[in-house]
Amino acid sequence: MRAPQGSSRIAMGEDYEVAYWTDKFGVSRERLQQAVDTVGDGAAAVEEWLKR
């Protein structure tokens, strides 16, 4: 599995990045999308939101 180009941003349009982040955070694509829609594409912000 390839790691994302910019590890601080989540590119929902790139399947390999979605696969990476869903695996890293242990969430579904839908949950990851919900987090990105809520707090933006910053990986740290998404991670914090998912921990709530």
mmCIF file of the C-alpha atoms, coordinates in Angstrom:
data_MODEL
# 
_entry.id   MODEL 
# 
loop_
_atom_site.group_PDB 
_atom_site.id 
_atom_site.type_symbol 
_atom_site.label_atom_id 
_atom_site.label_alt_id 
_atom_site.label_comp_id 
_atom_site.label_asym_id 
_atom_site.label_entity_id 
_atom_site.label_seq_id 
_atom_site.pdbx_PDB_ins_code 
_atom_site.Cartn_x 
_atom_site.Cartn_y 
_atom_site.Cartn_z 
_atom_site.occupancy 
_atom_site.B_iso_or_equiv 
_atom_site.pdbx_formal_charge 
_atom_site.auth_seq_id 
_atom_site.auth_comp_id 
_atom_site.auth_asym_id 
_atom_site.auth_atom_id 
_atom_site.pdbx_PDB_model_num 
ATOM 1  C CA . MET A 1 1  ? 0.000   0.000  0.000  1.00 0.00 ? 1  MET A CA 1 
ATOM 2  C CA . ARG A 1 2  ? 1.388   3.374  -0.969 1.00 0.00 ? 2  ARG A CA 1 
ATOM 3  C CA . ALA A 1 3  ? 1.606   6.099  1.610  1.00 0.00 ? 3  ALA A CA 1 
ATOM 4  C CA . PRO A 1 4  ? 0.044   9.469  0.765  1.00 0.00 ? 4  PRO A CA 1 
ATOM 5  C CA . GLN A 1 5  ? 2.043   12.118 -1.078 1.00 0.00 ? 5  GLN A CA 1 
ATOM 6  C CA . GLY A 1 6  ? 1.463   14.721 1.608  1.00 0.00 ? 6  GLY A CA 1 
ATOM 7  C CA . SER A 1 7  ? 1.078   12.978 4.923  1.00 0.00 ? 7  SER A CA 1 
ATOM 8  C CA . SER A 1 8  ? -0.606  15.986 6.514  1.00 0.00 ? 8  SER A CA 1 
ATOM 9  C CA . ARG A 1 9  ? -3.548  16.053 4.059  1.00 0.00 ? 9  ARG A CA 1 
ATOM 10 C CA . ILE A 1 10 ? -6.141  13.454 3.094  1.00 0.00 ? 10 ILE A CA 1 
ATOM 11 C CA . ALA A 1 11 ? -7.006  13.369 -0.621 1.00 0.00 ? 11 ALA A CA 1 
ATOM 12 C CA . MET A 1 12 ? -10.399 11.683 -0.804 1.00 0.00 ? 12 MET A CA 1 
ATOM 13 C CA . GLY A 1 13 ? -10.168 11.618 -4.603 1.00 0.00 ? 13 GLY A CA 1 
ATOM 14 C CA . GLU A 1 14 ? -7.216  9.196  -4.546 1.00 0.00 ? 14 GLU A CA 1 
ATOM 15 C CA . ASP A 1 15 ? -8.227  5.591  -3.868 1.00 0.00 ? 15 ASP A CA 1 
ATOM 16 C CA . TYR A 1 16 ? -4.774  4.608  -2.567 1.00 0.00 ? 16 TYR A CA 1 
ATOM 17 C CA . GLU A 1 17 ? -4.852  7.477  -0.076 1.00 0.00 ? 17 GLU A CA 1 
ATOM 18 C CA . VAL A 1 18 ? -8.355  6.601  1.086  1.00 0.00 ? 18 VAL A CA 1 
ATOM 19 C CA . ALA A 1 19 ? -7.204  2.991  1.556  1.00 0.00 ? 19 ALA A CA 1 
ATOM 20 C CA . TYR A 1 20 ? -4.167  4.171  3.532  1.00 0.00 ? 20 TYR A CA 1 
ATOM 21 C CA . TRP A 1 21 ? -6.119  6.484  5.843  1.00 0.00 ? 21 TRP A CA 1 
ATOM 22 C CA . THR A 1 22 ? -9.051  4.117  6.415  1.00 0.00 ? 22 THR A CA 1 
ATOM 23 C CA . ASP A 1 23 ? -6.570  1.415  7.399  1.00 0.00 ? 23 ASP A CA 1 
ATOM 24 C CA . LYS A 1 24 ? -4.525  3.783  9.578  1.00 0.00 ? 24 LYS A CA 1 
ATOM 25 C CA . PHE A 1 25 ? -7.568  5.099  11.435 1.00 0.00 ? 25 PHE A CA 1 
ATOM 26 C CA . GLY A 1 26 ? -9.541  1.838  11.346 1.00 0.00 ? 26 GLY A CA 1 
ATOM 27 C CA . VAL A 1 27 ? -12.652 3.441  9.851  1.00 0.00 ? 27 VAL A CA 1 
ATOM 28 C CA . SER A 1 28 ? -14.839 3.058  6.770  1.00 0.00 ? 28 SER A CA 1 
ATOM 29 C CA . ARG A 1 29 ? -14.563 5.292  3.714  1.00 0.00 ? 29 ARG A CA 1 
ATOM 30 C CA . GLU A 1 30 ? -17.909 6.842  4.695  1.00 0.00 ? 30 GLU A CA 1 
ATOM 31 C CA . ARG A 1 31 ? -16.706 7.671  8.210  1.00 0.00 ? 31 ARG A CA 1 
ATOM 32 C CA . LEU A 1 32 ? -13.479 9.143  6.828  1.00 0.00 ? 32 LEU A CA 1 
ATOM 33 C CA . GLN A 1 33 ? -15.502 11.259 4.368  1.00 0.00 ? 33 GLN A CA 1 
ATOM 34 C CA . GLN A 1 34 ? -17.730 12.459 7.204  1.00 0.00 ? 34 GLN A CA 1 
ATOM 35 C CA . ALA A 1 35 ? -14.661 13.524 9.174  1.00 0.00 ? 35 ALA A CA 1 
ATOM 36 C CA . VAL A 1 36 ? -13.128 15.335 6.189  1.00 0.00 ? 36 VAL A CA 1 
ATOM 37 C CA . ASP A 1 37 ? -16.440 17.080 5.470  1.00 0.00 ? 37 ASP A CA 1 
ATOM 38 C CA . THR A 1 38 ? -16.658 18.196 9.099  1.00 0.00 ? 38 THR A CA 1 
ATOM 39 C CA . VAL A 1 39 ? -13.106 19.326 9.917  1.00 0.00 ? 39 VAL A CA 1 
ATOM 40 C CA . GLY A 1 40 ? -11.341 19.572 6.548  1.00 0.00 ? 40 GLY A CA 1 
ATOM 41 C CA . ASP A 1 41 ? -8.626  17.422 4.998  1.00 0.00 ? 41 ASP A CA 1 
ATOM 42 C CA . GLY A 1 42 ? -5.932  17.907 7.622  1.00 0.00 ? 42 GLY A CA 1 
ATOM 43 C CA . ALA A 1 43 ? -4.897  14.479 8.879  1.00 0.00 ? 43 ALA A CA 1 
ATOM 44 C CA . ALA A 1 44 ? -4.341  15.644 12.471 1.00 0.00 ? 44 ALA A CA 1 
ATOM 45 C CA . ALA A 1 45 ? -7.773  17.300 12.656 1.00 0.00 ? 45 ALA A CA 1 
ATOM 46 C CA . VAL A 1 46 ? -9.446  14.242 11.132 1.00 0.00 ? 46 VAL A CA 1 
ATOM 47 C CA . GLU A 1 47 ? -7.682  11.954 13.598 1.00 0.00 ? 47 GLU A CA 1 
ATOM 48 C CA . GLU A 1 48 ? -8.795  14.085 16.545 1.00 0.00 ? 48 GLU A CA 1 
ATOM 49 C CA . TRP A 1 49 ? -12.387 14.184 15.246 1.00 0.00 ? 49 TRP A CA 1 
ATOM 50 C CA . LEU A 1 50 ? -12.441 10.402 14.811 1.00 0.00 ? 50 LEU A CA 1 
ATOM 51 C CA . LYS A 1 51 ? -11.246 9.899  18.406 1.00 0.00 ? 51 LYS A CA 1 
ATOM 52 C CA . ARG A 1 52 ? -14.327 11.678 19.800 1.00 0.00 ? 52 ARG A CA 1 
# 
